[in-house]
Amino acid sequence: MALTLYSLLQASLLIVNAVAVLHEERFLRHIGWGSDQGIGGFGEEPGIKAQLTNLIRSVRTIMR
């Protein structure tokens, strides 16, 4: 199988779709990635977990 632009586009679309269908209450909260668990203090840089949670929430918003 050759690595073409079409296969890269198809793979990226499938990954974005997989992120978009993650249900927060059913899946993400059970592994500790719920929306209420990444809250930091004022002036603190968000950690990688909070950034990934925000990315997942943003992708879900855009894909609606």
Jmol script that loads the backbone (N, CA, C; Angstrom):
load data "model"
ATOM      1  N   MET A   1       0.844  -1.181   0.000  1.00  0.00           N
ATOM      2  CA  MET A   1       0.000   0.000   0.000  1.00  0.00           C
ATOM      3  C   MET A   1       0.887   1.241   0.000  1.00  0.00           C
ATOM      4  N   ALA A   2       0.656   2.092  -0.926  1.00  0.00           N
ATOM      5  CA  ALA A   2       1.463   3.303  -1.062  1.00  0.00           C
ATOM      6  C   ALA A   2       0.920   4.391  -0.144  1.00  0.00           C
ATOM      7  N   LEU A   3       1.818   5.203   0.359  1.00  0.00           N
ATOM      8  CA  LEU A   3       1.454   6.327   1.208  1.00  0.00           C
ATOM      9  C   LEU A   3       1.191   7.533   0.320  1.00  0.00           C
ATOM     10  N   THR A   4      -0.081   7.802   0.084  1.00  0.00           N
ATOM     11  CA  THR A   4      -0.451   8.898  -0.801  1.00  0.00           C
ATOM     12  C   THR A   4      -1.123   9.999   0.007  1.00  0.00           C
ATOM     13  N   LEU A   5      -1.360  11.114  -0.648  1.00  0.00           N
ATOM     14  CA  LEU A   5      -2.035  12.231  -0.008  1.00  0.00           C
ATOM     15  C   LEU A   5      -3.459  11.848   0.373  1.00  0.00           C
ATOM     16  N   TYR A   6      -4.102  11.072  -0.458  1.00  0.00           N
ATOM     17  CA  TYR A   6      -5.464  10.632  -0.173  1.00  0.00           C
ATOM     18  C   TYR A   6      -5.513   9.742   1.072  1.00  0.00           C
ATOM     19  N   SER A   7      -4.555   8.841   1.222  1.00  0.00           N
ATOM     20  CA  SER A   7      -4.560   7.967   2.399  1.00  0.00           C
ATOM     21  C   SER A   7      -4.252   8.758   3.669  1.00  0.00           C
ATOM     22  N   LEU A   8      -3.388   9.772   3.587  1.00  0.00           N
ATOM     23  CA  LEU A   8      -3.131  10.632   4.737  1.00  0.00           C
ATOM     24  C   LEU A   8      -4.367  11.437   5.117  1.00  0.00           C
ATOM     25  N   LEU A   9      -5.071  11.944   4.133  1.00  0.00           N
ATOM     26  CA  LEU A   9      -6.298  12.691   4.383  1.00  0.00           C
ATOM     27  C   LEU A   9      -7.359  11.789   4.999  1.00  0.00           C
ATOM     28  N   GLN A  10      -7.485  10.595   4.491  1.00  0.00           N
ATOM     29  CA  GLN A  10      -8.460   9.646   5.007  1.00  0.00           C
ATOM     30  C   GLN A  10      -8.127   9.247   6.449  1.00  0.00           C
ATOM     31  N   ALA A  11      -6.873   9.013   6.756  1.00  0.00           N
ATOM     32  CA  ALA A  11      -6.463   8.646   8.105  1.00  0.00           C
ATOM     33  C   ALA A  11      -6.702   9.792   9.082  1.00  0.00           C
ATOM     34  N   SER A  12      -6.401  11.016   8.675  1.00  0.00           N
ATOM     35  CA  SER A  12      -6.629  12.156   9.566  1.00  0.00           C
ATOM     36  C   SER A  12      -8.112  12.384   9.805  1.00  0.00           C
ATOM     37  N   LEU A  13      -8.934  12.180   8.791  1.00  0.00           N
ATOM     38  CA  LEU A  13     -10.376  12.313   8.970  1.00  0.00           C
ATOM     39  C   LEU A  13     -10.922  11.250   9.921  1.00  0.00           C
ATOM     40  N   LEU A  14     -10.422  10.034   9.821  1.00  0.00           N
ATOM     41  CA  LEU A  14     -10.855   8.978  10.728  1.00  0.00           C
ATOM     42  C   LEU A  14     -10.431   9.249  12.169  1.00  0.00           C
ATOM     43  N   ILE A  15      -9.254   9.810  12.367  1.00  0.00           N
ATOM     44  CA  ILE A  15      -8.791  10.143  13.718  1.00  0.00           C
ATOM     45  C   ILE A  15      -9.612  11.280  14.310  1.00  0.00           C
ATOM     46  N   VAL A  16      -9.905  12.298  13.517  1.00  0.00           N
ATOM     47  CA  VAL A  16     -10.731  13.404  13.997  1.00  0.00           C
ATOM     48  C   VAL A  16     -12.135  12.912  14.329  1.00  0.00           C
ATOM     49  N   ASN A  17     -12.659  12.009  13.536  1.00  0.00           N
ATOM     50  CA  ASN A  17     -13.976  11.443  13.816  1.00  0.00           C
ATOM     51  C   ASN A  17     -13.955  10.624  15.107  1.00  0.00           C
ATOM     52  N   ALA A  18     -12.882   9.890  15.340  1.00  0.00           N
ATOM     53  CA  ALA A  18     -12.774   9.106  16.574  1.00  0.00           C
ATOM     54  C   ALA A  18     -12.720  10.009  17.792  1.00  0.00           C
ATOM     55  N   VAL A  19     -12.043  11.136  17.701  1.00  0.00           N
ATOM     56  CA  VAL A  19     -11.994  12.085  18.811  1.00  0.00           C
ATOM     57  C   VAL A  19     -13.358  12.729  19.017  1.00  0.00           C
ATOM     58  N   ALA A  20     -14.068  12.992  17.932  1.00  0.00           N
ATOM     59  CA  ALA A  20     -15.352  13.675  18.023  1.00  0.00           C
ATOM     60  C   ALA A  20     -16.421  12.826  18.687  1.00  0.00           C
ATOM     61  N   VAL A  21     -16.323  11.519  18.589  1.00  0.00           N
ATOM     62  CA  VAL A  21     -17.381  10.683  19.155  1.00  0.00           C
ATOM     63  C   VAL A  21     -17.105  10.244  20.585  1.00  0.00           C
ATOM     64  N   LEU A  22     -15.981  10.678  21.171  1.00  0.00           N
ATOM     65  CA  LEU A  22     -15.714  10.336  22.565  1.00  0.00           C
ATOM     66  C   LEU A  22     -16.753  11.003  23.456  1.00  0.00           C
ATOM     67  N   HIS A  23     -17.448  10.227  24.235  1.00  0.00           N
ATOM     68  CA  HIS A  23     -18.477  10.746  25.112  1.00  0.00           C
ATOM     69  C   HIS A  23     -17.861  11.048  26.469  1.00  0.00           C
ATOM     70  N   GLU A  24     -18.077  12.267  26.948  1.00  0.00           N
ATOM     71  CA  GLU A  24     -17.378  12.702  28.155  1.00  0.00           C
ATOM     72  C   GLU A  24     -17.823  11.938  29.400  1.00  0.00           C
ATOM     73  N   GLU A  25     -19.111  11.740  29.576  1.00  0.00           N
ATOM     74  CA  GLU A  25     -19.583  11.057  30.784  1.00  0.00           C
ATOM     75  C   GLU A  25     -19.331   9.552  30.733  1.00  0.00           C
ATOM     76  N   ARG A  26     -19.416   8.965  29.565  1.00  0.00           N
ATOM     77  CA  ARG A  26     -19.278   7.508  29.460  1.00  0.00           C
ATOM     78  C   ARG A  26     -17.842   7.035  29.419  1.00  0.00           C
ATOM     79  N   PHE A  27     -16.971   7.781  28.777  1.00  0.00           N
ATOM     80  CA  PHE A  27     -15.616   7.294  28.563  1.00  0.00           C
ATOM     81  C   PHE A  27     -14.555   8.146  29.252  1.00  0.00           C
ATOM     82  N   LEU A  28     -14.573   9.435  28.995  1.00  0.00           N
ATOM     83  CA  LEU A  28     -13.484  10.291  29.468  1.00  0.00           C
ATOM     84  C   LEU A  28     -13.466  10.438  30.980  1.00  0.00           C
ATOM     85  N   ARG A  29     -14.612  10.504  31.615  1.00  0.00           N
ATOM     86  CA  ARG A  29     -14.646  10.669  33.066  1.00  0.00           C
ATOM     87  C   ARG A  29     -14.156   9.416  33.777  1.00  0.00           C
ATOM     88  N   HIS A  30     -14.356   8.247  33.197  1.00  0.00           N
ATOM     89  CA  HIS A  30     -13.911   6.996  33.817  1.00  0.00           C
ATOM     90  C   HIS A  30     -12.391   6.866  33.832  1.00  0.00           C
ATOM     91  N   ILE A  31     -11.724   7.490  32.880  1.00  0.00           N
ATOM     92  CA  ILE A  31     -10.264   7.416  32.876  1.00  0.00           C
ATOM     93  C   ILE A  31      -9.633   8.655  33.499  1.00  0.00           C
ATOM     94  N   GLY A  32     -10.467   9.540  34.072  1.00  0.00           N
ATOM     95  CA  GLY A  32      -9.948  10.704  34.767  1.00  0.00           C
ATOM     96  C   GLY A  32      -9.723  11.921  33.901  1.00  0.00           C
ATOM     97  N   TRP A  33     -10.385  12.005  32.760  1.00  0.00           N
ATOM     98  CA  TRP A  33     -10.224  13.140  31.861  1.00  0.00           C
ATOM     99  C   TRP A  33     -11.511  13.929  31.732  1.00  0.00           C
ATOM    100  N   GLY A  34     -12.315  13.998  32.790  1.00  0.00           N
ATOM    101  CA  GLY A  34     -13.560  14.750  32.749  1.00  0.00           C
ATOM    102  C   GLY A  34     -13.304  16.241  32.711  1.00  0.00           C
ATOM    103  N   SER A  35     -14.328  17.011  32.442  1.00  0.00           N
ATOM    104  CA  SER A  35     -14.166  18.458  32.310  1.00  0.00           C
ATOM    105  C   SER A  35     -13.887  19.131  33.640  1.00  0.00           C
ATOM    106  N   ASP A  36     -14.313  18.540  34.741  1.00  0.00           N
ATOM    107  CA  ASP A  36     -14.116  19.178  36.037  1.00  0.00           C
ATOM    108  C   ASP A  36     -12.787  18.806  36.681  1.00  0.00           C
ATOM    109  N   GLN A  37     -11.989  17.963  36.075  1.00  0.00           N
ATOM    110  CA  GLN A  37     -10.767  17.484  36.708  1.00  0.00           C
ATOM    111  C   GLN A  37      -9.518  18.208  36.230  1.00  0.00           C
ATOM    112  N   GLY A  38      -9.614  19.091  35.266  1.00  0.00           N
ATOM    113  CA  GLY A  38      -8.445  19.782  34.751  1.00  0.00           C
ATOM    114  C   GLY A  38      -8.386  21.241  35.138  1.00  0.00           C
ATOM    115  N   ILE A  39      -9.040  21.609  36.213  1.00  0.00           N
ATOM    116  CA  ILE A  39      -9.127  23.008  36.607  1.00  0.00           C
ATOM    117  C   ILE A  39      -7.896  23.382  37.423  1.00  0.00           C
ATOM    118  N   GLY A  40      -7.178  24.388  36.971  1.00  0.00           N
ATOM    119  CA  GLY A  40      -6.001  24.868  37.681  1.00  0.00           C
ATOM    120  C   GLY A  40      -6.289  26.202  38.331  1.00  0.00           C
ATOM    121  N   GLY A  41      -5.296  26.759  38.979  1.00  0.00           N
ATOM    122  CA  GLY A  41      -5.444  28.050  39.634  1.00  0.00           C
ATOM    123  C   GLY A  41      -5.205  29.195  38.672  1.00  0.00           C
ATOM    124  N   PHE A  42      -5.401  30.392  39.171  1.00  0.00           N
ATOM    125  CA  PHE A  42      -5.217  31.591  38.357  1.00  0.00           C
ATOM    126  C   PHE A  42      -3.733  31.811  38.097  1.00  0.00           C
ATOM    127  N   GLY A  43      -3.375  32.044  36.862  1.00  0.00           N
ATOM    128  CA  GLY A  43      -2.001  32.316  36.500  1.00  0.00           C
ATOM    129  C   GLY A  43      -1.149  31.089  36.272  1.00  0.00           C
ATOM    130  N   GLU A  44      -1.664  29.911  36.504  1.00  0.00           N
ATOM    131  CA  GLU A  44      -0.905  28.685  36.288  1.00  0.00           C
ATOM    132  C   GLU A  44      -1.058  28.234  34.844  1.00  0.00           C
ATOM    133  N   GLU A  45      -0.001  27.692  34.313  1.00  0.00           N
ATOM    134  CA  GLU A  45      -0.070  27.121  32.975  1.00  0.00           C
ATOM    135  C   GLU A  45      -0.837  25.809  33.037  1.00  0.00           C
ATOM    136  N   PRO A  46      -1.768  25.598  32.105  1.00  0.00           N
ATOM    137  CA  PRO A  46      -2.490  24.326  32.113  1.00  0.00           C
ATOM    138  C   PRO A  46      -1.566  23.173  31.742  1.00  0.00           C
ATOM    139  N   GLY A  47      -1.777  22.050  32.362  1.00  0.00           N
ATOM    140  CA  GLY A  47      -0.969  20.876  32.075  1.00  0.00           C
ATOM    141  C   GLY A  47      -1.361  20.232  30.766  1.00  0.00           C
ATOM    142  N   ILE A  48      -0.632  19.191  30.413  1.00  0.00           N
ATOM    143  CA  ILE A  48      -0.888  18.499  29.146  1.00  0.00           C
ATOM    144  C   ILE A  48      -2.264  17.842  29.150  1.00  0.00           C
ATOM    145  N   LYS A  49      -2.682  17.358  30.312  1.00  0.00           N
ATOM    146  CA  LYS A  49      -3.992  16.719  30.418  1.00  0.00           C
ATOM    147  C   LYS A  49      -5.114  17.729  30.166  1.00  0.00           C
ATOM    148  N   ALA A  50      -5.002  18.922  30.737  1.00  0.00           N
ATOM    149  CA  ALA A  50      -6.009  19.962  30.521  1.00  0.00           C
ATOM    150  C   ALA A  50      -6.005  20.436  29.076  1.00  0.00           C
ATOM    151  N   GLN A  51      -4.827  20.520  28.463  1.00  0.00           N
ATOM    152  CA  GLN A  51      -4.757  20.943  27.066  1.00  0.00           C
ATOM    153  C   GLN A  51      -5.383  19.913  26.137  1.00  0.00           C
ATOM    154  N   LEU A  52      -5.140  18.628  26.402  1.00  0.00           N
ATOM    155  CA  LEU A  52      -5.754  17.583  25.576  1.00  0.00           C
ATOM    156  C   LEU A  52      -7.266  17.539  25.760  1.00  0.00           C
ATOM    157  N   THR A  53      -7.722  17.763  26.995  1.00  0.00           N
ATOM    158  CA  THR A  53      -9.164  17.804  27.243  1.00  0.00           C
ATOM    159  C   THR A  53      -9.800  18.967  26.493  1.00  0.00           C
ATOM    160  N   ASN A  54      -9.150  20.124  26.504  1.00  0.00           N
ATOM    161  CA  ASN A  54      -9.659  21.268  25.746  1.00  0.00           C
ATOM    162  C   ASN A  54      -9.641  21.008  24.250  1.00  0.00           C
ATOM    163  N   LEU A  55      -8.613  20.312  23.757  1.00  0.00           N
ATOM    164  CA  LEU A  55      -8.553  19.971  22.339  1.00  0.00           C
ATOM    165  C   LEU A  55      -9.694  19.036  21.952  1.00  0.00           C
ATOM    166  N   ILE A  56      -9.958  18.029  22.782  1.00  0.00           N
ATOM    167  CA  ILE A  56     -11.057  17.104  22.505  1.00  0.00           C
ATOM    168  C   ILE A  56     -12.383  17.840  22.513  1.00  0.00           C
ATOM    169  N   ARG A  57     -12.590  18.730  23.478  1.00  0.00           N
ATOM    170  CA  ARG A  57     -13.842  19.493  23.556  1.00  0.00           C
ATOM    171  C   ARG A  57     -13.988  20.412  22.343  1.00  0.00           C
ATOM    172  N   SER A  58     -12.890  21.003  21.888  1.00  0.00           N
ATOM    173  CA  SER A  58     -12.942  21.884  20.717  1.00  0.00           C
ATOM    174  C   SER A  58     -13.268  21.106  19.446  1.00  0.00           C
ATOM    175  N   VAL A  59     -12.657  19.939  19.282  1.00  0.00           N
ATOM    176  CA  VAL A  59     -12.938  19.112  18.106  1.00  0.00           C
ATOM    177  C   VAL A  59     -14.394  18.673  18.110  1.00  0.00           C
ATOM    178  N   ARG A  60     -14.917  18.304  19.271  1.00  0.00           N
ATOM    179  CA  ARG A  60     -16.321  17.892  19.344  1.00  0.00           C
ATOM    180  C   ARG A  60     -17.251  19.055  18.995  1.00  0.00           C
ATOM    181  N   THR A  61     -16.893  20.275  19.415  1.00  0.00           N
ATOM    182  CA  THR A  61     -17.718  21.444  19.094  1.00  0.00           C
ATOM    183  C   THR A  61     -17.703  21.740  17.600  1.00  0.00           C
ATOM    184  N   ILE A  62     -16.517  21.681  16.994  1.00  0.00           N
ATOM    185  CA  ILE A  62     -16.401  21.978  15.569  1.00  0.00           C
ATOM    186  C   ILE A  62     -17.120  20.915  14.720  1.00  0.00           C
ATOM    187  N   MET A  63     -17.019  19.645  15.117  1.00  0.00           N
ATOM    188  CA  MET A  63     -17.586  18.571  14.311  1.00  0.00           C
ATOM    189  C   MET A  63     -19.104  18.455  14.438  1.00  0.00           C
ATOM    190  N   ARG A  64     -19.697  19.181  15.349  1.00  0.00           N
ATOM    191  CA  ARG A  64     -21.160  19.166  15.422  1.00  0.00           C
ATOM    192  C   ARG A  64     -21.708  19.925  14.255  1.00  0.00           C
TER     193      ARG A  64
END
end "model"
wireframe off; spacefill off
backbone 0.3
color backbone group
